[in-house]
Amino acid sequence: MRGGEDMKIFGMSFIDRLKHVDPILFICTTVLSLISILTIFGAVDNFGRSKLIMQIAMTLVGSVALFILANIDYRFFVDRFAIVMFLASAFLLAITLLFGSTGANMETANRSWINIPIINIAIQPSEFVKIAFMCTFAKHLELVKDKINHPKSLLGLALHAGVIVGLILLSGDLGVALVYFGIIAFMLFCSGLSGWYFLGAAGALAIAFPFLWELLREDQRNRVIFGFQPELDPNGVGKQALMSRDAIASGGMLGRGFGEGGIYENLPASHTDFIFSTVCEMFGFVGGMVVVICLLVLAIRLIWIAYRSRDVVGKLICSGIAAVIILQTLENLWMCLALVPVVGITLPFMSAGGSSMLALYCLMGLAHSVYAHEKRFFFRRER
């Protein structure tokens, strides 16, 4: 009898913990991860079995991490370990810059990977630093919320962000750095920074652009020009983007079929940065729209949770996570459609890659924690 009661108590406790998980966020991330695994499985002869195993493993590990973080009050570690997280992030990025891999075997020239010889895997620290950065930057913004527009406050925030983004830029990872810039701008906007600062920054960038352009080498200028107009160099810089666009068109409405092959077989990074092109060629316009709709719903739900949050840190963390989903999705899709220059950026919950997938699941765990915290607050207030 006692054993039955213990099982009942455990069951109720587990159900209560499941209530900390927002169903809409969970459904969207699960659908996206399953489509990703299915796509990689359908092209396993091209991508390799190791990538399929890694994607499945990181989805399972990420789901466990999500559940654990959802059941921990985010304020617990943000309030106690913000400084430690910032220092650890800067140290990790500095170590990566000094001793990191250029990724010669990972289809990237960025010094943004650390090889772990014992288990023979490589991780991308900048993906995990996103988690710590959002927590520490949100805490910093909370501390200066009443004087956010004061130059002294902005100088401190600029130093905070500049250390992290500067180290990422030095590694050569422009795509990830652009996402960080977007996170910073979105969190500043949501914290109440005056619009005049944004206008001033845009104006300063417009004025400085001609001078910055002159500093670039001719080959660097060509990469920018051909990035926006790949047809000007179809056999060089523009080749990858044009192949990606052709793969999307090749899928038609319903796709070429599961595991039938296609343009994606010769498309570099078709399992990572250009996996959307692979999905569209394999499953057509319908498959591509399912991915886009899931990502759109995911972003809207994150914004809604941020809007409903009564805690400044929780609001800003969810705003930052929403920025990651929105910016990486737009940048990746436009890249796949040959509308912007090709930079190394993954499609959330779709691109093959252990670091990206696990970091995103951890970010979603934080979002679930904010959701659970606000739900508890709401019910306490009603009573």
C-alpha positions, 0 to 999 in steps of 0.5 A, a space after each residue: 500500500 505504501 509503495 502505491 502511495 509513493 508511486 502516486 505521489 511521484 506521478 502527481 509530482 511529475 505531472 505538476 512539473 510538466 505543467 511548467 512546460 508551455 505546450 505551444 513552445 514544446 509542440 513547435 520545437 518538437 515538430 521542428 526537431 522531428 522534421 530535421 531528423 527526418 530530413 537528415 535520415 532521408 539524406 543519410 547516404 549523403 550527410 553521413 550516419 554520424 550526423 543523424 546520430 548526433 542530431 537525435 542525441 542532441 534532441 534527446 539531451 536537449 529535451 532533458 536539459 529543457 525539462 530541468 531548466 523549466 523546473 528551476 526558477 531562472 532568478 535563482 542563478 541569474 541573481 547569484 551567478 551573473 558576474 560569474 557567468 559573464 567572466 566565464 563567458 569572456 574567458 571561454 571566448 578568449 580561450 576559443 580565440 587563442 586555441 580554437 579550431 578554424 573548422 577546416 573539417 567543418 566547412 567554416 574558416 572561423 576560429 570558433 570551435 574547440 576540439 575536445 579530444 577525450 570524447 572526440 567532438 568539437 563544440 562552438 562556445 559562442 552558441 552556449 555563451 548566448 545563454 549566459 549573455 542573455 541572463 547577464 545582460 538582462 540582469 544589468 538592464 534591470 539594475 539600470 532600468 530607472 536610468 537606462 537613457 543616462 550616458 553613464 548607464 549606456 557606457 557600462 552596457 556598451 562595455 558589457 556587450 562589447 567584450 563578448 561581441 568583440 571576442 566573437 568578431 575577432 574569431 571571424 564569426 560574422 554571422 553569430 556576431 550579427 545575431 548578438 547585435 540583434 539580441 542587444 538591440 532588441 533587449 535595449 528596445 524592450 528595456 525602454 531605451 529612447 528611440 533617439 539612440 537607435 536613430 543616432 546609431 543608424 545615422 552614424 552607421 550611414 555616415 560611416 559606411 562610405 569610409 568603411 567601404 573604402 577600407 575593404 579590399 576589392 575581394 571583400 567588396 565583391 563578396 558583399 556585392 555578389 552576395 546581394 546579386 549572386 547572378 553576377 558571379 554564378 561560378 564563384 561567390 554566388 554559386 552556393 546561393 544560386 544552388 540553394 535557390 534552385 534546390 528550393 525551386 526543384 521541390 515544387 509543391 510536394 517535393 521530390 520525395 523522401 530520400 530521392 536525392 537532388 541538387 542538395 547532394 552537391 550543395 555545400 552545407 546542405 545539412 547545416 546552413 542550407 538545410 531549409 533548401 534540403 527540406 524544400 527539395 525533399 518535401 516541397 513548398 508544403 514542408 517548407 511552410 510547416 517549418 516557417 509556420 512553426 518558427 513564426 508561432 515560436 517567435 510570437 509565443 516567446 514575445 507573448 510570454 515576454 509581454 505577460 512577464 511581470 519580472 524585468 529579467 524574465 521579460 528581457 530573457 524571453 525578448 532575447 530568445 525571441 530575437 534569436 529565433 527571429 534573426 536566425 530564421 530571417 537571415 538563414 531563409 534570406 540566405 537560402 533564397 539568395 537574397 543576402 550574402 552567405 554567412 554562417 548561420 543556422 536555422 533554429 532546431 533544423 540545422 544539423 549541429 550539436 552545439 546549436 541544437 543543445 544551446 537552443 533547447 537550453 534557451 527554450 528551457 529558460 523561456 519555459 521557466 519564465 512561463 512557469 514563474 509567471 503562471 505561479 505569480 498569476 494564480 497566487 494573485 488571483 487567490 
